[in-house]
């Protein structure tokens, strides 16, 4: 980061978190590339706009010379959102939004920067072989659970997808497999600031065959269209006759805005057993209670596997609770959804 102020704040937050050692600081992308090769860190935090070499170019150079997990730290602006999504395409694993300036206690965002860094950096120490499809987290984790095998109670009417850390890249990979004439409506819930979701929807629409739009209050869920839930709000599925619509409500006191639990639970009420749900990479357990509501009405839930998750939190929580019907590698999820048609 070219701002000494932000570098200091980032260092302070990371050093307050046990288990993190800050190996060095760089004030531009060129320094970051050189220091990454020399210091060999587990993870790099990267601003976008910097002199000499910008963050996007630096990400590309790091991916070419010594691939390392990169967490973008981005301004809450439309231009910052565009650049951040381009950096994710270049190889960064996720992003954390800078709040307007920085708040009084020096926090970069409501979610702990330290927690995010630790969860991403630890994944390289927990990689599993691709053939291991059983559900597990580590040698000290509970033994693998058996997948739920209840039959779907109705034909597919709606696809819902939830994600958090690592979600932007994972969502793009999944949606890239869905054809323009996909016969089901799709709702995507991802933990993302309001300033980013519109740009995210626009970018997905430009690179995916299927149409992608930002969800708006009262918008009908239609086949062949993906709706991205807006950040800072809650998105609920409602039924009006034979149609499904989206209700956008204030975020309230819930930790996640939008919340996968809230959206999935509303989908269970509206569509009963006709929902195909997918839980992708992400920190925490958002989506577990929503998956439970879906299973109770006969819907089907799939979850991403550990080997391909940036953070194996949300999908692990769902699988550990015995709520997943299939555990799939990221690149298998899109084709599996396409195969439902």
N, C-alpha and C positions, 0 to 999 in steps of 0.2 A: 504494500500500500504506500502511495507517495505521501500520505498524510502521517506525520510523526504522531499527531494526536490519536488517530485511529490505531496506529501500530502499538502505541502505549496501552490503549484500552484493550485491544485484542490480547496482548501479552498478559496484562493484569488478569483478565478473565480466565485465560488458559492456565496461568500459574496458580490461580485459586482452586483449580480443579485438581484433585489428587491424581497422580499417575501421568501427568502431562509434563514433558520437558520441552521448552521452546528452544530449538537448536539455533535459530538465527532470525534476523529480520532483513528484508530487502525493500528498497524504496522504488523499484521499478521492475518490469518484467524481465529485463536482461539479467539483473542481479538474481532474480528468483530462479531463472534457468540455471545459472552458474552455481548458485548455492545448493540447489536441489541435487546436482550432479556430485558436488563435493561432500555435502553433509548427509545425503541419503536419508531424508526424513520419511516417516510413515505417511505424513499428510502435509499438504501446503494449503494455507488460506490465501486467497487471491482477490485483489480488487480488480475492477474492469478498466477504468480510465487511469492510465499512468503514463509518464513521459518515457521516452526512449523505446520502450516496448510495452504495448498495452496487454491487458490480461488475457484476451482471446489468443493473441499471437503467442504469448508465454505458455498458455495451456497446450497449444499445438506443438511447441518446441519441447516441452517436458514430455508429452506423450511420444514424441519421436526419439528423444535422447535417453530418458530414464523414466518410464511411465510410473507415475505416483498419483495416489488419490488427491484430488484437488477440490476444495470447498470454496466456491465463489462467495465473496462478501459484497453485496450489491446495493446500490442506492435504490430507494423506493420511487423510481421514476419510470415513465414509459420507455425512455431510451435505455435506462438501466436494465429494465426487464428484457428488452430486445437483445442487448449485448450479453446478458447472463444466459439466455436461452441459446445463443450462438456458442457461448463457452461450453455449455453442456453438450452441444453437438460435437464440439471439438474434443471432448473427453473428460471434462469435469464431472464429478459424480453427483454433486448437489449444490445448493446455494443457501445462504442465510441473508436475509434482508437487513440492511442498516435502517434503523428508524430515522425519522426526520431529524437530522443532526444526531445527537446521542442524548439519552435521557439522564436524569439526575444521578442515578446510581451507576452510570457507566455501562449499562447493558446494551448490547447490540440488538437484541430482539428478545421477545418473551421466552422463547425456547433457549435453554442454556447452550451457549456456544461450546462450552467444555463437554457437555453431554453429547452434542452432535459430533464433535471431533473424535471423542473416544469411541463412540459407536461405529463410526465409519472406519477409523484406523484399525479397530479390532477385527474387522471382517477378514483381513488377509491372514489372520492367525487361526481362522475357523473355517477355512475353505474345506469342502468335502468333495469326494469324487462324484462325477456326474451321475453315476449309476445308483448312488445312495439316495433313494427317493423317500425313505422313511422319515418321519418327523422327529427332529432332535435339535438341540441347541449346542450342547457341549457334553463332555464326558461326565460332568457333574449334574447335568440336566436330568429331569425325569425320563424314564424309559419311553421309547416311541409309543405314540398312541395309535390305535386302530382308526382308520378313516370311517366316517359315518357312511352307511350304505343304504339308507332309506331311499326308495325310488322317488323320483320327481312326481308330484301329485298332479301336475298340469303341464301343458305345452309351454314352451318359452314365450313370454310376452314382453320381457324387459331384461336388459343386461345392466348391471351396476358394478362399478369398479371403484375401489378405495385404495389410496396410497398416501405416503408421507415422504420421509427421507429417501432420496433416490427415485422418487416417483415420476418427476418430469421425463426423465430418460426412459424409464420403464413403460410409462403410458404411451409414449410415442412408438416404442417398439411393438407394443400390443396392437395399437390402432392401425399401424402400417399394414397389418395383415387382413384388415376388414375391407371387403369390397365396397364399391360405391353403391351397389344395390343391396347392401346388407339388410335382411328382412326384419331386424329388431331395432327398437330404439335403445340408445346407450346413454347412461348417466355416469359421469366421472366425478368423484369426490377426491380432491387432493389438498393437503394442507399447504396453502400458498397465500401470500398476501393479496389483498384486493387489487393492488396496483399491478400485479403480475398476471392475474388469471385471464383478462381480456387478451393480452398479448400472447399468452400461452395458447389460447384457443385459436387465435389468428395464425400462429405459426403451425400448429397441428393441421389446420385446414389447408395450409399451403403445401404440406409435405405428405399428407395421408390421402389415400384414395377416397375414403369416406368423408362426408361433410362433417365439419366440426364447428360448433358455435358456443358462445357464452350463454349459459342458461339465464333467462329472465323470468320474472314473476308472471305466472299465467301461461307460460310457453308450453305448447303441446309437445309431448314426447312422441316423435314420429320415427318410423322405420327408416333406416339409412342415414340417420342423423345422430351425431354424438353431441351431448350437451355437457359443458364443463361448468360445475358449480362455482359461482363467484366467491372470492375470498371475503372474509369478514362477515359472512351471513350463514344462515342455515338453509339448506335446500331440502325440501320434502316432496315426495311423490304423492299426488292425489289422484283419485279416480273420478271422472265425470262421465257417466254413462259407460260407453265402451272405450273411452279415451283416457290416457294418463297425461296429467299436466304437472308442472313444477310450481311449487309455492316457495317464494324466497322470503324468509323471515329474518328479523334481527338476530344477531349472533347470541345475545344473552350472556349468561355467566359461564356457559360451557367453555372448557379449555380450548377445544378445537372449533374453528370457524372457517370452513364448514366441518361438520362432524360426520365421519363415516357411520358411526352408530345411529345417529339421528336419521340420516338419509336411508340407510338399509332398513331400519325399523319401519319407516314410513312406506318403503317399497313393499315390505311384508304385509302391511295393512291394506295397501292398494291393490296388489297383484297376487296375493296369496302364494300358491305354489308355483307360479309362473315366472319366478325370478331366477336368473343365472347371475350369481355374485362372484366377484374375484377380489381377493385381498393381495395387494402387491407390497413390495418393500416399504418399510417404515418403522420409526421408533414407536415404542409404547404399545398400547393395546386397543387403540380406537378401531372399531370394527367387530370386536369380539361379541359384544352384546347385540349388535345389529345382525351378525351372522346367526346368533342364537335365535333371534326372532324369525329370521328367514327359515331356519331349519324346522322350527316349530310348526310352520305352515306348509312344509313340504318342498321348499325351494332348495336349490343346489348351490353349494359354496366350493370354490376352488381357492387354493392359496399358492403363492410363489414359494419355491424351495429356498433353502439356506444358501446353497452354492452360488445362486445368481442374484440374491438380495444384497443391496448395499447395506441395509440394516435389517437383520432378521428378528424384528420385534413384533410388528402387527401380524404377519403371517404365522409366526411361531405361536403367538397367543391364541389365535383361532384354531390352529392345529392341536395345540396342547389341550384345549378344551374339548376336543373330539368333534369339532364342528365343520371340518373340511372333508369334502368327498374326494378330492384329488389334490395332490401336491405336484406342481409342475414347474419345470425350468422356465425362465422368462421367455425364451424364444419358442417355447411350445404353447404358450397361452394364447397368443393371437391366432395361430392356426386352429387350435382347439375351439375357440369361439367361432371362427369362420366355419368350422365343421358342423356347428349346430344348425346351420341354414339348410 
